[in-house]
Amino acid sequence: MPLLPGEILHKRYRMVSLLAEGRYGAVYRAWDLREKVNVAVKEVLDTAADSQRRFRAEAHRLSDLKHPQLPAVRDHFSLDGSGLYLVSDYVDGVDLQSLLQQYGPLPSDLIVNWLQAVCAPLAYLHEKKQLHLNVKPANIRVTPAGQVFLVDTGLPGLGISMGASGYAAPEQQLQATVSPASDIYGLGATLYTLLTGQAPPDALRRQSGLETLKPAREVNPDVEPYLSAAAGRAMDLRPEVRYESVAAFARALERPAGKESLNPAGLPDLRGLAPRRTPPAQATPVPPPRLPARSRKTIELRIIWGLLTILVIVASTGLFLSQLDNNELLGGSEEAATATTQSELIAALTAIAPIPSPTPAPTEPPTPTPAPIISQTGARLLFMPAGIFTMGDDESEDEDAQPAHVIRLNSYFMDETEVTNGQYAQCVAAGVCNPPYSANATSHPAYYGDSAYDNYPVVMVKWIDAAAFCEWRGARLPTEAEWEKAAGFDPVNLLKLKYPWGDAFDGALVNFCDANCTLDRRNTEFNDGQRDTAPVATFAGGRSPIGLYDMAGNVMEWVNDWYDGRYYQEATEVNPLGPLEGQYKVLRGGSWLSSAGDLAVTRRAFYDPEVFRAHIGFRCALSPP
């Protein structure tokens, strides 16, 4: 819960207002009762011992920064059970996000001056081998005197991705290696927003193909081409393509030669701006230009020089001919002169190097898929490569499967089949695992302990038993995200399927509530001959894209995550682990009791972790060795 106005923090800082709030904490304006000045207080909602240690190191790092356009750090402290707090100077003024909301897309000369000014403190950070990682309009403040400040730096030492959606570079969201190019992405996104009046699409959604970045000039036709190009290059998904430094980005904002700035005197003056007549929510969006939906073609520089050469030759020839008298023509006749001139033009044209066909990029051999891992129980684990994946389903009838959100998972291995009675019995024999809580929980005359059923999925185990078995094997229960990706994502064609085998339901490919089921929801169109559980790997046609059996049907499977129906609204973008705590554990995949609708790969279920049922089993996952 956010701190309330008037609340006193650490017996010194009286809260004035909430400035910003996110998943990791909040930023407040406060009054320093001791120094009698306004301050900004950043709150991080993490009090773990390791986080406190890293937070202190980050605070000391920020305290060493001395630049007139960066707020100075004044204090830092931690409060048990509350959070970590960083206190810095409060910059009185207005942020660019507020100006944008009040006035709409801003004049380009003001934007250029602001962003060139903010490049100075950002370049200083980079010289100090530091990153900001939170560049966006809301963190650029202009004081009444016209000074430009860069505020609210990120905390990379805490492993916190403070960058906002639309402004954070893809490598920052993926928690990969960040660099000054990551801050340059934020500068480009800020430029784009100020020019168009709308934030650019999220980098991960662009990277996954769910959204594309329209050039700023196509969103707002009044944007000057050079600024539209500068924003696009700064926001390239590839760090190496962006500007090589903040200084290079600042130079790219300079007006082309011959075009005078409307505000050459220096820092921006806000007095010429006229506020919107209607609230931002009612403002009419800028209509896009009527351009065909096609990629722009560019002319290479050598082609341009070739065309210029042709024009020079033609012009000089015409001038030469106009100065000749008919009696001075080569060969004594006008026809001879014309023929000679034509031959010279042809020679000149053919002297220009022809435009070669573009050389295709060399095809890189695909990285070989790692071989399956064989566990000590004989189970095979198949490989799922790292990459971006859309989890959830916006079209699902279940709200807890919404919203669909783009995440990135590291590579991992997953059991090819559900854990069997025979495999689980090895753990019991080793004295590590508890036996199932009932040996005959199905319609079969015998089940666990009968060698005839060693290849059937183990059931009647609690979540803790499943976790203990996987740990004994040197593995773990999969996360909910890993399970869903392994169940329905094709890493070769980059397609997500509704069911493990495809987008259309086929009851012949899965052990579900068919004609043998005693429930009212049974589907009598299919009859697989199985009254309840079936031997693992029975339904070969229903395998997932990477080859896993029974990811739908047969038995539901425990996963590692706690259940929260709202978790998808705030899930982390990289390797989500689910909520930190909860009352229920997630199960996935449906079972022999499930209807067709319950077998979709995005369908979520949950049980008390102490529950054991005849339709609940599990499988294990493993991070690469």
Secondary structure, 3 states (H helix, E strand, C coil): CCCCCCCEECCCEEEEEEEEECCCEEEEEEEECCCCEEEEEEEECCCCHHHHHHHHHHHHHHHCCCCCCCCCEEEEEEECCCEEEEEEECCCCEEHHHHHHHHCCCCHHHHHHHHHHHHHHHHHHHHCCCCCCCCCHHHEEECCCCCEEECCCCCHHHCCCCCCCCCCCHHHHCCCCCCHHHHHHHHHHHHHHHHHCCCCCCHHHHHCCCCCCCCHHHHCCCCCHHHHHHHHHHCCCCHHHCCCCHHHHHHHCCCCCCCCCCCCCCCCCHHHCCCCCCCHHHCCCCCCCCCCCCCCCCCCHHHHHHHHHHHHHHHHHHHHHHCCCHHHCHHHCHHHHHHHHHHHHHHHHHHCCCCCCCCCCCCCCCCCCCCCEECCCCCEEEEECCEEEEECCCCCCCHHHCCCEEEEECCEEEECCCCEHHHHHHHHHCCCCCCCCCCCCCCCCCCCCCHHHCCCECCCCCHHHHHHHHHHCCCECCCHHHHHHHHHEECCCCEECCECCECCCCHHHCCCCCCCCCCCCCCCCCCCCCCCCCCCCCCHHHCCCCCCCCCCCCCEEEEEEECCCCHHHCCCCECCCCCCCCCCEEEECCCCCCCHHHHCCCCEEEECCCCCCCCEEECCEECCC
